[in-house]
Amino acid sequence: MKNLLILLMVLPFLAMAQMTEGLLTLTEITVKQGHDAQFLAGVKQWKACYNEEKGTDTWAFWSRVQGEGSVYGITGDMSNWAQMDKEDMAGKSCRMMVMNLIMPHVEKIDYNITKKLTDWSKKSASADTKLVWVTYFRVKNQALFAEIIREMTDAIISKEGEPRGGWYRFMGGSENTPHYMVSDLFTGYAAIDEDQKRDGPFEIYKKVKGDKKAGQLMDKWRSAVDGYWSYIWELNEELSN
């Protein structure tokens, strides 16, 4: 699978289902308007070729629910940076399918690498994930942001026994790349309805620490956070591997 993205953007294309530690790769592919069917068909044919060539990489393929344009995502995990050196002979064997069946339908690609922040993250994971709600953060003060998340995480643990979601820190990237993201996994849209009946992290913090501490935390938040936004991503099991 690595060689597919080498052809797309001179970077490795690695993928995953769910990870507990290490590095998580994120690839966002914006497809040209009206080219979704051709793009998805090309990915399907490439996947078939890759498996016929006995490729060993696995990946999760997602479609973004909200936002501008048609955007697809591929997530992958690496236990360490040395995996970037791994040769992928199956990917090389299928490289012309990328050029002929996928690339003509691609508008742009954004590739990032993140590191799992295990101390902030939920240890258990859903075995039947269909959706992931991802919130991205750009921050002005990373040390203060980390202090805030640790305080909120401690409050959540005191009420629920473990943190919520999976936290990641972006390893470099462009000037527009987020600094952090947190992902919440769901088995379907009905599960989101149920989740939204729970108190949010700030409400939990307020109940645990009181109004005064909650107000101070909100002041810190305004000083630390430059902006944040969210998307829901829907798993495409057929194109995952």
Summary of the structure (lengths in Angstrom):
residues: 241
radius of gyration: 19.2
end to end distance: 10.2
largest distance: 61.9
contacts: 714
relative contact order: 0.19
helix: 41%
strand: 27%
